[in-house]
Amino acid sequence: MRWRVRFGRSSFSVFLTAGVILALSGCGTIGTLFGKGDVLGVEAGDCFDEGAMRTTLVTEEGTGVETVDCSDPHDFEVFHVEELPKGAFPGEVEVGEASRRVCEGERFEAFVGAEYLESEIYSWALAPSATDWDESGHREIVCYLSAPGESVSGSLEGAGR
């Protein structure tokens, strides 16, 4: 299983392979990443910390990333989950483009209240690989936000920055 993770404003993607994750965990299974039916088991409106995401990526425990109440300090907020159309895997480039379009476009602007390239807030994305698509049937792009260098209490919805 391979995960495409888009980090902030960077123009590159990092791929985590099941082999790397299994090596890090010492035993692991990747099934825990799919909790509520989407990547990491999170939904729009959920908040979580970086440590919780890392733990989910490298352990067998739980059914997804542990979320926190958004009124408490947190690192990330899920603002949109989009399922890609059924059919054949469209390709890594196409999925990457869809992730960028979905997570940095109109949905970001409508949620945050600022254009992505003008905003102080970063958008991140998790998207399915060909293996996820074909073997697990996962087609979700998970868009989540962070405010670099700060822990957020509350939502970034309407932040306008």
PyMOL CGO cylinders between C-alpha atoms (Angstrom):
from pymol import cmd
from pymol.cgo import CYLINDER

trace = [
    CYLINDER, 0.00, 0.00, 0.00, 1.34, 3.42, -0.88, 0.3, 1, 1, 1, 1, 1, 1,
    CYLINDER, 1.34, 3.42, -0.88, 0.18, 6.77, 0.42, 0.3, 1, 1, 1, 1, 1, 1,
    CYLINDER, 0.18, 6.77, 0.42, 0.52, 10.04, -1.39, 0.3, 1, 1, 1, 1, 1, 1,
    CYLINDER, 0.52, 10.04, -1.39, 0.92, 12.86, 1.10, 0.3, 1, 1, 1, 1, 1, 1,
    CYLINDER, 0.92, 12.86, 1.10, 1.07, 16.44, -0.12, 0.3, 1, 1, 1, 1, 1, 1,
    CYLINDER, 1.07, 16.44, -0.12, 2.81, 18.73, 2.33, 0.3, 1, 1, 1, 1, 1, 1,
    CYLINDER, 2.81, 18.73, 2.33, 1.84, 22.36, 2.67, 0.3, 1, 1, 1, 1, 1, 1,
    CYLINDER, 1.84, 22.36, 2.67, 2.89, 24.63, -0.15, 0.3, 1, 1, 1, 1, 1, 1,
    CYLINDER, 2.89, 24.63, -0.15, 5.63, 22.36, -1.45, 0.3, 1, 1, 1, 1, 1, 1,
    CYLINDER, 5.63, 22.36, -1.45, 5.40, 21.10, -5.00, 0.3, 1, 1, 1, 1, 1, 1,
    CYLINDER, 5.40, 21.10, -5.00, 6.50, 17.57, -4.22, 0.3, 1, 1, 1, 1, 1, 1,
    CYLINDER, 6.50, 17.57, -4.22, 4.82, 14.48, -2.87, 0.3, 1, 1, 1, 1, 1, 1,
    CYLINDER, 4.82, 14.48, -2.87, 6.21, 11.97, -0.43, 0.3, 1, 1, 1, 1, 1, 1,
    CYLINDER, 6.21, 11.97, -0.43, 5.34, 8.32, -0.78, 0.3, 1, 1, 1, 1, 1, 1,
    CYLINDER, 5.34, 8.32, -0.78, 5.24, 6.01, 2.19, 0.3, 1, 1, 1, 1, 1, 1,
    CYLINDER, 5.24, 6.01, 2.19, 5.38, 2.38, 1.20, 0.3, 1, 1, 1, 1, 1, 1,
    CYLINDER, 5.38, 2.38, 1.20, 3.93, -0.44, 3.20, 0.3, 1, 1, 1, 1, 1, 1,
    CYLINDER, 3.93, -0.44, 3.20, 7.44, -1.86, 3.54, 0.3, 1, 1, 1, 1, 1, 1,
    CYLINDER, 7.44, -1.86, 3.54, 8.71, 1.31, 5.19, 0.3, 1, 1, 1, 1, 1, 1,
    CYLINDER, 8.71, 1.31, 5.19, 5.70, 1.53, 7.47, 0.3, 1, 1, 1, 1, 1, 1,
    CYLINDER, 5.70, 1.53, 7.47, 5.95, -2.14, 8.40, 0.3, 1, 1, 1, 1, 1, 1,
    CYLINDER, 5.95, -2.14, 8.40, 9.66, -1.77, 9.06, 0.3, 1, 1, 1, 1, 1, 1,
    CYLINDER, 9.66, -1.77, 9.06, 8.96, 1.18, 11.34, 0.3, 1, 1, 1, 1, 1, 1,
    CYLINDER, 8.96, 1.18, 11.34, 6.22, -0.61, 13.22, 0.3, 1, 1, 1, 1, 1, 1,
    CYLINDER, 6.22, -0.61, 13.22, 8.03, -3.92, 13.48, 0.3, 1, 1, 1, 1, 1, 1,
    CYLINDER, 8.03, -3.92, 13.48, 4.87, -5.88, 12.74, 0.3, 1, 1, 1, 1, 1, 1,
    CYLINDER, 4.87, -5.88, 12.74, 2.00, -3.65, 11.62, 0.3, 1, 1, 1, 1, 1, 1,
    CYLINDER, 2.00, -3.65, 11.62, -0.93, -3.68, 9.36, 0.3, 1, 1, 1, 1, 1, 1,
    CYLINDER, -0.93, -3.68, 9.36, -2.12, -0.75, 7.33, 0.3, 1, 1, 1, 1, 1, 1,
    CYLINDER, -2.12, -0.75, 7.33, -5.80, -1.55, 7.77, 0.3, 1, 1, 1, 1, 1, 1,
    CYLINDER, -5.80, -1.55, 7.77, -6.02, 0.79, 10.74, 0.3, 1, 1, 1, 1, 1, 1,
    CYLINDER, -6.02, 0.79, 10.74, -5.73, 3.74, 8.40, 0.3, 1, 1, 1, 1, 1, 1,
    CYLINDER, -5.73, 3.74, 8.40, -9.23, 3.15, 7.15, 0.3, 1, 1, 1, 1, 1, 1,
    CYLINDER, -9.23, 3.15, 7.15, -11.55, 3.81, 10.04, 0.3, 1, 1, 1, 1, 1, 1,
    CYLINDER, -11.55, 3.81, 10.04, -14.83, 5.48, 9.10, 0.3, 1, 1, 1, 1, 1, 1,
    CYLINDER, -14.83, 5.48, 9.10, -14.45, 4.65, 5.41, 0.3, 1, 1, 1, 1, 1, 1,
    CYLINDER, -14.45, 4.65, 5.41, -11.92, 7.27, 4.49, 0.3, 1, 1, 1, 1, 1, 1,
    CYLINDER, -11.92, 7.27, 4.49, -8.18, 7.68, 4.82, 0.3, 1, 1, 1, 1, 1, 1,
    CYLINDER, -8.18, 7.68, 4.82, -7.09, 7.83, 8.48, 0.3, 1, 1, 1, 1, 1, 1,
    CYLINDER, -7.09, 7.83, 8.48, -10.70, 7.36, 9.58, 0.3, 1, 1, 1, 1, 1, 1,
    CYLINDER, -10.70, 7.36, 9.58, -11.37, 11.10, 9.73, 0.3, 1, 1, 1, 1, 1, 1,
    CYLINDER, -11.37, 11.10, 9.73, -14.23, 13.20, 8.42, 0.3, 1, 1, 1, 1, 1, 1,
    CYLINDER, -14.23, 13.20, 8.42, -14.67, 16.87, 7.63, 0.3, 1, 1, 1, 1, 1, 1,
    CYLINDER, -14.67, 16.87, 7.63, -14.77, 18.77, 10.92, 0.3, 1, 1, 1, 1, 1, 1,
    CYLINDER, -14.77, 18.77, 10.92, -12.40, 16.40, 12.75, 0.3, 1, 1, 1, 1, 1, 1,
    CYLINDER, -12.40, 16.40, 12.75, -9.23, 17.74, 14.37, 0.3, 1, 1, 1, 1, 1, 1,
    CYLINDER, -9.23, 17.74, 14.37, -6.10, 15.79, 15.24, 0.3, 1, 1, 1, 1, 1, 1,
    CYLINDER, -6.10, 15.79, 15.24, -2.45, 16.12, 16.16, 0.3, 1, 1, 1, 1, 1, 1,
    CYLINDER, -2.45, 16.12, 16.16, 0.60, 15.23, 14.12, 0.3, 1, 1, 1, 1, 1, 1,
    CYLINDER, 0.60, 15.23, 14.12, 1.67, 12.64, 16.69, 0.3, 1, 1, 1, 1, 1, 1,
    CYLINDER, 1.67, 12.64, 16.69, -1.69, 10.86, 16.43, 0.3, 1, 1, 1, 1, 1, 1,
    CYLINDER, -1.69, 10.86, 16.43, -1.36, 10.66, 12.65, 0.3, 1, 1, 1, 1, 1, 1,
    CYLINDER, -1.36, 10.66, 12.65, 2.17, 9.27, 12.91, 0.3, 1, 1, 1, 1, 1, 1,
    CYLINDER, 2.17, 9.27, 12.91, 1.04, 6.73, 15.47, 0.3, 1, 1, 1, 1, 1, 1,
    CYLINDER, 1.04, 6.73, 15.47, -1.76, 5.59, 13.17, 0.3, 1, 1, 1, 1, 1, 1,
    CYLINDER, -1.76, 5.59, 13.17, 0.65, 5.24, 10.26, 0.3, 1, 1, 1, 1, 1, 1,
    CYLINDER, 0.65, 5.24, 10.26, 3.04, 2.96, 12.16, 0.3, 1, 1, 1, 1, 1, 1,
    CYLINDER, 3.04, 2.96, 12.16, 0.93, 0.87, 14.54, 0.3, 1, 1, 1, 1, 1, 1,
    CYLINDER, 0.93, 0.87, 14.54, -1.80, -1.73, 14.43, 0.3, 1, 1, 1, 1, 1, 1,
    CYLINDER, -1.80, -1.73, 14.43, -3.82, -0.18, 17.22, 0.3, 1, 1, 1, 1, 1, 1,
    CYLINDER, -3.82, -0.18, 17.22, -7.09, 1.66, 16.75, 0.3, 1, 1, 1, 1, 1, 1,
    CYLINDER, -7.09, 1.66, 16.75, -9.34, 2.12, 13.78, 0.3, 1, 1, 1, 1, 1, 1,
    CYLINDER, -9.34, 2.12, 13.78, -8.00, 5.43, 12.55, 0.3, 1, 1, 1, 1, 1, 1,
    CYLINDER, -8.00, 5.43, 12.55, -6.26, 8.53, 13.76, 0.3, 1, 1, 1, 1, 1, 1,
    CYLINDER, -6.26, 8.53, 13.76, -7.27, 9.66, 17.25, 0.3, 1, 1, 1, 1, 1, 1,
    CYLINDER, -7.27, 9.66, 17.25, -9.18, 12.92, 16.96, 0.3, 1, 1, 1, 1, 1, 1,
    CYLINDER, -9.18, 12.92, 16.96, -9.42, 15.70, 19.52, 0.3, 1, 1, 1, 1, 1, 1,
    CYLINDER, -9.42, 15.70, 19.52, -12.13, 18.21, 20.24, 0.3, 1, 1, 1, 1, 1, 1,
    CYLINDER, -12.13, 18.21, 20.24, -11.46, 21.14, 17.92, 0.3, 1, 1, 1, 1, 1, 1,
    CYLINDER, -11.46, 21.14, 17.92, -11.87, 23.57, 20.81, 0.3, 1, 1, 1, 1, 1, 1,
    CYLINDER, -11.87, 23.57, 20.81, -8.74, 22.01, 22.35, 0.3, 1, 1, 1, 1, 1, 1,
    CYLINDER, -8.74, 22.01, 22.35, -5.27, 22.80, 20.93, 0.3, 1, 1, 1, 1, 1, 1,
    CYLINDER, -5.27, 22.80, 20.93, -4.56, 20.72, 17.80, 0.3, 1, 1, 1, 1, 1, 1,
    CYLINDER, -4.56, 20.72, 17.80, -2.27, 20.62, 14.77, 0.3, 1, 1, 1, 1, 1, 1,
    CYLINDER, -2.27, 20.62, 14.77, -4.66, 19.72, 11.93, 0.3, 1, 1, 1, 1, 1, 1,
    CYLINDER, -4.66, 19.72, 11.93, -8.28, 20.17, 10.93, 0.3, 1, 1, 1, 1, 1, 1,
    CYLINDER, -8.28, 20.17, 10.93, -9.99, 18.15, 8.22, 0.3, 1, 1, 1, 1, 1, 1,
    CYLINDER, -9.99, 18.15, 8.22, -11.99, 20.55, 6.07, 0.3, 1, 1, 1, 1, 1, 1,
    CYLINDER, -11.99, 20.55, 6.07, -13.04, 18.31, 3.18, 0.3, 1, 1, 1, 1, 1, 1,
    CYLINDER, -13.04, 18.31, 3.18, -13.12, 14.66, 2.11, 0.3, 1, 1, 1, 1, 1, 1,
    CYLINDER, -13.12, 14.66, 2.11, -13.85, 13.99, -1.54, 0.3, 1, 1, 1, 1, 1, 1,
    CYLINDER, -13.85, 13.99, -1.54, -14.43, 10.64, -3.16, 0.3, 1, 1, 1, 1, 1, 1,
    CYLINDER, -14.43, 10.64, -3.16, -13.06, 10.31, -6.66, 0.3, 1, 1, 1, 1, 1, 1,
    CYLINDER, -13.06, 10.31, -6.66, -15.30, 8.71, -9.33, 0.3, 1, 1, 1, 1, 1, 1,
    CYLINDER, -15.30, 8.71, -9.33, -15.45, 4.94, -9.67, 0.3, 1, 1, 1, 1, 1, 1,
    CYLINDER, -15.45, 4.94, -9.67, -13.67, 3.27, -12.53, 0.3, 1, 1, 1, 1, 1, 1,
    CYLINDER, -13.67, 3.27, -12.53, -10.04, 2.57, -13.33, 0.3, 1, 1, 1, 1, 1, 1,
    CYLINDER, -10.04, 2.57, -13.33, -7.30, 4.30, -11.37, 0.3, 1, 1, 1, 1, 1, 1,
    CYLINDER, -7.30, 4.30, -11.37, -6.78, 7.61, -13.22, 0.3, 1, 1, 1, 1, 1, 1,
    CYLINDER, -6.78, 7.61, -13.22, -3.00, 7.69, -12.62, 0.3, 1, 1, 1, 1, 1, 1,
    CYLINDER, -3.00, 7.69, -12.62, -0.71, 9.21, -10.01, 0.3, 1, 1, 1, 1, 1, 1,
    CYLINDER, -0.71, 9.21, -10.01, -0.36, 12.52, -11.83, 0.3, 1, 1, 1, 1, 1, 1,
    CYLINDER, -0.36, 12.52, -11.83, -4.12, 12.86, -12.23, 0.3, 1, 1, 1, 1, 1, 1,
    CYLINDER, -4.12, 12.86, -12.23, -4.78, 12.00, -8.58, 0.3, 1, 1, 1, 1, 1, 1,
    CYLINDER, -4.78, 12.00, -8.58, -2.11, 14.51, -7.53, 0.3, 1, 1, 1, 1, 1, 1,
    CYLINDER, -2.11, 14.51, -7.53, -3.73, 17.19, -9.70, 0.3, 1, 1, 1, 1, 1, 1,
    CYLINDER, -3.73, 17.19, -9.70, -7.16, 16.35, -8.27, 0.3, 1, 1, 1, 1, 1, 1,
    CYLINDER, -7.16, 16.35, -8.27, -5.75, 16.61, -4.74, 0.3, 1, 1, 1, 1, 1, 1,
    CYLINDER, -5.75, 16.61, -4.74, -4.25, 20.00, -5.46, 0.3, 1, 1, 1, 1, 1, 1,
    CYLINDER, -4.25, 20.00, -5.46, -7.42, 21.25, -7.15, 0.3, 1, 1, 1, 1, 1, 1,
    CYLINDER, -7.42, 21.25, -7.15, -9.71, 19.98, -4.39, 0.3, 1, 1, 1, 1, 1, 1,
    CYLINDER, -9.71, 19.98, -4.39, -7.59, 20.96, -1.38, 0.3, 1, 1, 1, 1, 1, 1,
    CYLINDER, -7.59, 20.96, -1.38, -6.09, 24.25, -2.60, 0.3, 1, 1, 1, 1, 1, 1,
    CYLINDER, -6.09, 24.25, -2.60, -8.92, 25.58, -4.74, 0.3, 1, 1, 1, 1, 1, 1,
    CYLINDER, -8.92, 25.58, -4.74, -12.45, 26.81, -4.17, 0.3, 1, 1, 1, 1, 1, 1,
    CYLINDER, -12.45, 26.81, -4.17, -13.08, 24.52, -1.19, 0.3, 1, 1, 1, 1, 1, 1,
    CYLINDER, -13.08, 24.52, -1.19, -10.05, 25.94, 0.64, 0.3, 1, 1, 1, 1, 1, 1,
    CYLINDER, -10.05, 25.94, 0.64, -11.07, 29.51, -0.16, 0.3, 1, 1, 1, 1, 1, 1,
    CYLINDER, -11.07, 29.51, -0.16, -14.68, 28.93, 0.88, 0.3, 1, 1, 1, 1, 1, 1,
    CYLINDER, -14.68, 28.93, 0.88, -13.62, 27.32, 4.16, 0.3, 1, 1, 1, 1, 1, 1,
    CYLINDER, -13.62, 27.32, 4.16, -10.72, 29.58, 5.17, 0.3, 1, 1, 1, 1, 1, 1,
    CYLINDER, -10.72, 29.58, 5.17, -11.94, 32.80, 3.58, 0.3, 1, 1, 1, 1, 1, 1,
    CYLINDER, -11.94, 32.80, 3.58, -8.70, 33.53, 1.73, 0.3, 1, 1, 1, 1, 1, 1,
    CYLINDER, -8.70, 33.53, 1.73, -7.07, 32.39, -1.50, 0.3, 1, 1, 1, 1, 1, 1,
    CYLINDER, -7.07, 32.39, -1.50, -4.63, 29.57, -0.92, 0.3, 1, 1, 1, 1, 1, 1,
    CYLINDER, -4.63, 29.57, -0.92, -1.53, 31.30, -2.28, 0.3, 1, 1, 1, 1, 1, 1,
    CYLINDER, -1.53, 31.30, -2.28, -2.31, 34.41, -0.21, 0.3, 1, 1, 1, 1, 1, 1,
    CYLINDER, -2.31, 34.41, -0.21, -3.13, 32.50, 2.96, 0.3, 1, 1, 1, 1, 1, 1,
    CYLINDER, -3.13, 32.50, 2.96, -0.95, 31.88, 6.02, 0.3, 1, 1, 1, 1, 1, 1,
    CYLINDER, -0.95, 31.88, 6.02, -2.70, 28.52, 6.41, 0.3, 1, 1, 1, 1, 1, 1,
    CYLINDER, -2.70, 28.52, 6.41, -1.37, 25.39, 4.71, 0.3, 1, 1, 1, 1, 1, 1,
    CYLINDER, -1.37, 25.39, 4.71, -3.44, 22.71, 3.06, 0.3, 1, 1, 1, 1, 1, 1,
    CYLINDER, -3.44, 22.71, 3.06, -2.34, 19.08, 3.14, 0.3, 1, 1, 1, 1, 1, 1,
    CYLINDER, -2.34, 19.08, 3.14, -3.77, 16.08, 1.31, 0.3, 1, 1, 1, 1, 1, 1,
    CYLINDER, -3.77, 16.08, 1.31, -3.82, 12.34, 1.58, 0.3, 1, 1, 1, 1, 1, 1,
    CYLINDER, -3.82, 12.34, 1.58, -4.83, 10.58, -1.62, 0.3, 1, 1, 1, 1, 1, 1,
    CYLINDER, -4.83, 10.58, -1.62, -5.11, 6.97, -2.75, 0.3, 1, 1, 1, 1, 1, 1,
    CYLINDER, -5.11, 6.97, -2.75, -2.38, 5.14, -4.65, 0.3, 1, 1, 1, 1, 1, 1,
    CYLINDER, -2.38, 5.14, -4.65, -3.12, 2.65, -7.42, 0.3, 1, 1, 1, 1, 1, 1,
    CYLINDER, -3.12, 2.65, -7.42, -2.87, -0.16, -4.86, 0.3, 1, 1, 1, 1, 1, 1,
    CYLINDER, -2.87, -0.16, -4.86, -5.34, 1.55, -2.50, 0.3, 1, 1, 1, 1, 1, 1,
    CYLINDER, -5.34, 1.55, -2.50, -7.68, 2.09, -5.42, 0.3, 1, 1, 1, 1, 1, 1,
    CYLINDER, -7.68, 2.09, -5.42, -7.52, -1.42, -6.86, 0.3, 1, 1, 1, 1, 1, 1,
    CYLINDER, -7.52, -1.42, -6.86, -7.13, -3.60, -3.77, 0.3, 1, 1, 1, 1, 1, 1,
    CYLINDER, -7.13, -3.60, -3.77, -8.98, -1.65, -1.09, 0.3, 1, 1, 1, 1, 1, 1,
    CYLINDER, -8.98, -1.65, -1.09, -11.44, 0.38, -3.14, 0.3, 1, 1, 1, 1, 1, 1,
    CYLINDER, -11.44, 0.38, -3.14, -10.38, 3.61, -1.44, 0.3, 1, 1, 1, 1, 1, 1,
    CYLINDER, -10.38, 3.61, -1.44, -10.92, 6.69, -3.59, 0.3, 1, 1, 1, 1, 1, 1,
    CYLINDER, -10.92, 6.69, -3.59, -10.93, 9.44, -0.97, 0.3, 1, 1, 1, 1, 1, 1,
    CYLINDER, -10.93, 9.44, -0.97, -8.87, 12.59, -0.95, 0.3, 1, 1, 1, 1, 1, 1,
    CYLINDER, -8.87, 12.59, -0.95, -8.62, 13.93, 2.59, 0.3, 1, 1, 1, 1, 1, 1,
    CYLINDER, -8.62, 13.93, 2.59, -7.93, 17.68, 2.77, 0.3, 1, 1, 1, 1, 1, 1,
    CYLINDER, -7.93, 17.68, 2.77, -6.70, 19.06, 6.06, 0.3, 1, 1, 1, 1, 1, 1,
    CYLINDER, -6.70, 19.06, 6.06, -5.25, 22.35, 7.31, 0.3, 1, 1, 1, 1, 1, 1,
    CYLINDER, -5.25, 22.35, 7.31, -2.53, 23.57, 9.61, 0.3, 1, 1, 1, 1, 1, 1,
    CYLINDER, -2.53, 23.57, 9.61, -1.30, 26.94, 10.77, 0.3, 1, 1, 1, 1, 1, 1,
    CYLINDER, -1.30, 26.94, 10.77, 2.50, 26.58, 10.64, 0.3, 1, 1, 1, 1, 1, 1,
    CYLINDER, 2.50, 26.58, 10.64, 4.26, 27.17, 13.92, 0.3, 1, 1, 1, 1, 1, 1,
    CYLINDER, 4.26, 27.17, 13.92, 1.12, 27.25, 16.01, 0.3, 1, 1, 1, 1, 1, 1,
    CYLINDER, 1.12, 27.25, 16.01, -1.30, 24.95, 17.71, 0.3, 1, 1, 1, 1, 1, 1,
    CYLINDER, -1.30, 24.95, 17.71, -4.88, 25.97, 16.96, 0.3, 1, 1, 1, 1, 1, 1,
    CYLINDER, -4.88, 25.97, 16.96, -7.80, 26.04, 19.37, 0.3, 1, 1, 1, 1, 1, 1,
    CYLINDER, -7.80, 26.04, 19.37, -11.10, 26.19, 17.54, 0.3, 1, 1, 1, 1, 1, 1,
    CYLINDER, -11.10, 26.19, 17.54, -11.68, 25.97, 13.82, 0.3, 1, 1, 1, 1, 1, 1,
    CYLINDER, -11.68, 25.97, 13.82, -9.79, 27.65, 11.00, 0.3, 1, 1, 1, 1, 1, 1,
    CYLINDER, -9.79, 27.65, 11.00, -13.10, 28.08, 9.20, 0.3, 1, 1, 1, 1, 1, 1,
    CYLINDER, -13.10, 28.08, 9.20, -13.48, 31.72, 8.25, 0.3, 1, 1, 1, 1, 1, 1,
    CYLINDER, -13.48, 31.72, 8.25, -9.99, 32.60, 9.55, 0.3, 1, 1, 1, 1, 1, 1,
    CYLINDER, -9.99, 32.60, 9.55, -9.47, 34.91, 6.55, 0.3, 1, 1, 1, 1, 1, 1,
    CYLINDER, -9.47, 34.91, 6.55, -5.72, 34.76, 6.78, 0.3, 1, 1, 1, 1, 1, 1,
]
cmd.load_cgo(trace, "trace")
